[in-house]
Amino acid sequence: MIRTGISMLALASLLAAAPLGARGRDGDTTQAAPTAAEAKAFVADAEAKLFAQGVVAARTDWVYNTYINQDTEAMTAREGAKLTTLQVDLALQAAKYANVAGLDYDTARKLGMLRNKIVLPAPVRTGAAEELAGLSAKITGIYGAGKGTLDGKPINGSDIEAAMGESRDPAKLKEMWVSWNDNVGAPMRPDYAKLVSISNQGAKGLGYADVGAMWRSGYDMDPDAFAAMTDKIWNDLKPLYIALHTYVRHKLNEKYGDAVQANKGPIRADLLGNMWAQEWGNIYDIVAPAGAGSVGYDVGDLLKAKSYDHIKMVKAGEGFYSSLGFKQLPDSFWQRSQFLKPADREVICHASAWDIDNVDDLRIKMCIKVNADDFVTIHHELGHNYYQRAYNKQSPLYLDGANDGFHEAIGDFIALSITPDYLVQIGLLDKGQVPSADKDIGLLLRQAMDKVAFLPFGLLVDKWRWGVFSGQIPENGYQAGWDKLRLQYQGIVPPVARDETRFDAGAKFHIPATTPYTRYFLARVLQFQFYKAACDQAGWKGPLHRCSFYGNKEVGAKLDKMLAMGSSKPWPDALQEFTGSREMSGKAMAEYFAPLKKWLDQQNKGQTQGW
């Protein structure tokens, strides 16, 4: 779930370099030291031109994502090459101004952004940007057009994701898992290795050790300190994950027997209801606790019973934001978004939110199915759109979230408010169907199967890439490195042996799309901080997981103040604006799931912990 638009293309300018100095009186070419005024003019010129170029790039990328063929691949590669060339050019020039005395706050901050906001830098040599953009477009296309098999018949990405959540046949699950990873991941491995090599050269040219180091430098703190912060948050929440892993493994063993899933050690990856084992909510029926397990309703069934279609689902998501005081989405949103998978062409179904012109051309791109997962996803993607709209008065380089984790967390924390009471308020659930307090463990376990289960995956995707970019995971060890981290952090293993002809990492959208992934780990933590803050502001007195702030315009007004800041201030300032704290912490998440942790520990007595 990503968002795109000008804010992601913010360096795509048609920049003509501002002068660094003046020619001496005697005609010598000695350049005077650049001044603060020249630095400010450089930034202003860059921002004015990147705004216009960003629209072109965003529209081209939209066409490619919603109409994959050779022509649109060539178009997006061409614009990608322009973007990359300009990014590197701009970053190199920005570096010349970095140590100028007397820089004002905004100029200094924006110069830093120009240098470290590049996702995929190309080296300064003829043809490098074009080659890098071509590789990126090619491997993204492989993913978008990729298919696995079910019962020996081809099945596309959107459908195979749904089938992985519905099937309980281990043989079919294995077939889908293996075919998807083999057909989608493996073919892009050689091109991905080339992409790593070229982009690393680009990062070194900008003064970074590698691309991973460059990514870690974009969080208003020392890169090593940032990595340490993510490790601390994970270690604080790891006991909760291990308790969940132990319980789920035991239930899978009861369901399938020792021959499929042992009662100790790691869990077989394809049994967890998700192609990447990143969220486990689809197998809640297997692990639901006796008595408390059935919460009395299924959101997907409720949607179908009330004749919801894709439009009505999106209207419901819009309605939540409207209830907080945000204005409705523009007519163009409904005209230009992709809500369903077209029958006549290949598209990238992976859900994303777009801001094409950074004014009001907001869109989402999905292949919506009437089910609970997509209902939550819609609330998430709209969070990006409302964030984009809130900061659209900022200058171009501030058209982004406080950090990328913020952008992902907004919709997620809104989605946490999809509680039984909220479903009653919007007419999906009858008041008499609201689960009683004795169902709370079931409600919490269902949430944990997605929220808690995701944590290690959210961390390891970029840990793998950081290792690849740094060389700690060499090209001839891509698969082994991936499997090692999956075992270390998630405690899972593939259903069949994998070797170095495979490339399972590439079968995850964000790898070929080169979308940094730590943002999703941060978002899992931040969403609970935001949620607790909103519930406190709303005066909620009950259990945290039962809170809904639907309809509370005071919460909406305070939220809007944080969103409107964009990236104009360091993220601790934005966090403090809404939550009162400057520290990113897992405490709110731990509080939310504390009753579940106590229950899991009781259930796990006598079981082997960990793997």
ZIBELZI-V837239 format. One record per backbone hydrogen bond with DSSP energy under -0.5 kcal/mol. CO is the residue of the C=O (numbers start at 1). NH is the residue of the N-H. If there is no record, write none. Layout:
co:CO nh:NH
co:CO nh:NH
This chain:
co:2 nh:353
co:4 nh:355
co:5 nh:8
co:5 nh:9
co:6 nh:9
co:7 nh:10
co:9 nh:12
co:11 nh:13
co:13 nh:15
co:15 nh:17
co:24 nh:27
co:28 nh:24
co:35 nh:39
co:36 nh:40
co:37 nh:41
co:38 nh:42
co:39 nh:43
co:40 nh:44
co:41 nh:45
co:42 nh:46
co:43 nh:47
co:44 nh:48
co:45 nh:49
co:46 nh:50
co:47 nh:51
co:48 nh:52
co:49 nh:53
co:50 nh:54
co:51 nh:55
co:52 nh:56
co:53 nh:57
co:54 nh:58
co:55 nh:59
co:56 nh:60
co:57 nh:61
co:58 nh:62
co:59 nh:63
co:60 nh:64
co:61 nh:65
co:62 nh:66
co:63 nh:67
co:64 nh:67
co:65 nh:348
co:67 nh:69
co:68 nh:346
co:69 nh:73
co:70 nh:74
co:71 nh:75
co:72 nh:76
co:73 nh:77
co:74 nh:78
co:75 nh:79
co:76 nh:80
co:77 nh:81
co:78 nh:82
co:79 nh:83
co:80 nh:84
co:81 nh:85
co:82 nh:86
co:83 nh:87
co:84 nh:88
co:85 nh:89
co:86 nh:90
co:87 nh:91
co:88 nh:92
co:89 nh:93
co:90 nh:94
co:91 nh:95
co:92 nh:96
co:93 nh:96
co:93 nh:97
co:94 nh:97
co:94 nh:98
co:95 nh:98
co:97 nh:100
co:100 nh:103
co:104 nh:108
co:105 nh:109
co:106 nh:110
co:107 nh:111
co:108 nh:112
co:109 nh:113
co:110 nh:114
co:111 nh:115
co:112 nh:116
co:113 nh:117
co:121 nh:202
co:123 nh:125
co:125 nh:128
co:127 nh:131
co:128 nh:132
co:129 nh:133
co:130 nh:134
co:131 nh:135
co:132 nh:136
co:133 nh:137
co:134 nh:138
co:135 nh:139
co:136 nh:140
co:137 nh:141
co:138 nh:142
co:139 nh:143
co:140 nh:144
co:141 nh:145
co:143 nh:146
co:146 nh:157
co:148 nh:155
co:150 nh:153
co:153 nh:150
co:155 nh:148
co:156 nh:160
co:157 nh:161
co:158 nh:162
co:159 nh:163
co:160 nh:164
co:161 nh:165
co:162 nh:165
co:162 nh:166
co:163 nh:167
co:168 nh:170
co:169 nh:173
co:170 nh:174
co:171 nh:175
co:172 nh:176
co:173 nh:177
co:174 nh:178
co:175 nh:179
co:176 nh:180
co:177 nh:181
co:178 nh:182
co:179 nh:183
co:180 nh:184
co:180 nh:185
co:181 nh:185
co:181 nh:186
co:185 nh:188
co:186 nh:189
co:188 nh:192
co:189 nh:193
co:190 nh:194
co:191 nh:195
co:192 nh:196
co:193 nh:197
co:194 nh:198
co:195 nh:199
co:196 nh:200
co:197 nh:201
co:198 nh:202
co:199 nh:203
co:200 nh:204
co:201 nh:205
co:202 nh:206
co:203 nh:206
co:203 nh:208
co:204 nh:207
co:210 nh:214
co:211 nh:215
co:212 nh:216
co:213 nh:217
co:214 nh:217
co:215 nh:218
co:222 nh:226
co:223 nh:227
co:224 nh:228
co:225 nh:229
co:226 nh:230
co:227 nh:231
co:228 nh:232
co:229 nh:233
co:230 nh:234
co:231 nh:235
co:232 nh:236
co:233 nh:237
co:234 nh:238
co:235 nh:239
co:237 nh:240
co:237 nh:241
co:238 nh:242
co:239 nh:243
co:240 nh:244
co:241 nh:245
co:242 nh:246
co:243 nh:247
co:244 nh:248
co:245 nh:249
co:246 nh:250
co:247 nh:251
co:248 nh:252
co:249 nh:253
co:250 nh:254
co:251 nh:255
co:252 nh:256
co:253 nh:257
co:257 nh:260
co:257 nh:261
co:267 nh:493
co:268 nh:271
co:269 nh:272
co:274 nh:277
co:280 nh:283
co:281 nh:284
co:283 nh:286
co:283 nh:287
co:284 nh:288
co:289 nh:293
co:290 nh:292
co:293 nh:295
co:298 nh:302
co:299 nh:303
co:300 nh:304
co:301 nh:305
co:302 nh:306
co:303 nh:308
co:304 nh:307
co:309 nh:313
co:310 nh:314
co:311 nh:315
co:312 nh:316
co:313 nh:317
co:314 nh:318
co:315 nh:319
co:316 nh:320
co:317 nh:320
co:317 nh:321
co:318 nh:322
co:319 nh:323
co:320 nh:324
co:321 nh:324
co:321 nh:326
co:322 nh:325
co:330 nh:333
co:330 nh:334
co:331 nh:334
co:331 nh:335
co:332 nh:336
co:333 nh:337
co:337 nh:339
co:338 nh:366
co:339 nh:368
co:340 nh:342
co:346 nh:68
co:347 nh:349
co:351 nh:2
co:352 nh:365
co:353 nh:4
co:354 nh:363
co:355 nh:6
co:360 nh:362
co:361 nh:356
co:363 nh:354
co:364 nh:338
co:365 nh:352
co:369 nh:371
co:371 nh:375
co:372 nh:376
co:373 nh:377
co:374 nh:378
co:375 nh:379
co:376 nh:380
co:377 nh:381
co:378 nh:382
co:379 nh:383
co:380 nh:383
co:380 nh:384
co:381 nh:384
co:381 nh:385
co:382 nh:386
co:383 nh:387
co:384 nh:388
co:385 nh:389
co:386 nh:390
co:387 nh:391
co:389 nh:392
co:391 nh:394
co:395 nh:398
co:396 nh:399
co:398 nh:400
co:398 nh:567
co:403 nh:406
co:403 nh:407
co:404 nh:408
co:405 nh:409
co:406 nh:410
co:407 nh:411
co:408 nh:412
co:409 nh:413
co:410 nh:414
co:411 nh:415
co:412 nh:416
co:414 nh:417
co:415 nh:418
co:417 nh:419
co:419 nh:423
co:420 nh:424
co:421 nh:425
co:422 nh:426
co:423 nh:428
co:423 nh:429
co:424 nh:427
co:430 nh:433
co:431 nh:434
co:436 nh:439
co:437 nh:440
co:439 nh:443
co:440 nh:444
co:441 nh:445
co:442 nh:446
co:443 nh:447
co:444 nh:448
co:445 nh:449
co:447 nh:450
co:447 nh:451
co:448 nh:452
co:448 nh:453
co:449 nh:280
co:450 nh:454
co:451 nh:455
co:452 nh:455
co:453 nh:457
co:454 nh:458
co:455 nh:459
co:456 nh:460
co:457 nh:461
co:458 nh:521
co:459 nh:463
co:460 nh:464
co:461 nh:465
co:462 nh:466
co:463 nh:467
co:464 nh:468
co:465 nh:469
co:466 nh:470
co:467 nh:471
co:467 nh:472
co:467 nh:473
co:472 nh:474
co:474 nh:477
co:475 nh:478
co:477 nh:481
co:478 nh:482
co:479 nh:483
co:480 nh:484
co:481 nh:485
co:482 nh:486
co:483 nh:487
co:484 nh:488
co:485 nh:489
co:485 nh:490
co:486 nh:490
co:486 nh:491
co:486 nh:492
co:487 nh:491
co:491 nh:267
co:493 nh:269
co:499 nh:502
co:503 nh:506
co:504 nh:507
co:505 nh:508
co:507 nh:509
co:508 nh:511
co:508 nh:512
co:509 nh:513
co:510 nh:515
co:511 nh:514
co:514 nh:516
co:517 nh:520
co:517 nh:521
co:518 nh:522
co:519 nh:523
co:520 nh:524
co:521 nh:525
co:522 nh:526
co:523 nh:527
co:524 nh:528
co:525 nh:528
co:525 nh:529
co:526 nh:530
co:527 nh:531
co:528 nh:532
co:529 nh:533
co:530 nh:534
co:531 nh:535
co:532 nh:536
co:533 nh:537
co:534 nh:538
co:535 nh:540
co:536 nh:539
co:543 nh:546
co:544 nh:547
co:549 nh:552
co:551 nh:553
co:552 nh:556
co:553 nh:557
co:554 nh:558
co:555 nh:559
co:556 nh:560
co:557 nh:561
co:558 nh:562
co:559 nh:563
co:560 nh:564
co:561 nh:565
co:562 nh:565
co:563 nh:566
co:565 nh:568
co:570 nh:573
co:570 nh:574
co:571 nh:575
co:572 nh:576
co:573 nh:577
co:574 nh:578
co:575 nh:579
co:575 nh:580
co:575 nh:581
co:576 nh:580
co:583 nh:585
co:586 nh:590
co:587 nh:591
co:588 nh:592
co:589 nh:593
co:591 nh:594
co:593 nh:597
co:594 nh:598
co:595 nh:599
co:596 nh:600
co:597 nh:601
co:598 nh:602
co:599 nh:603
co:600 nh:604
co:602 nh:605
co:604 nh:607
co:610 nh:265
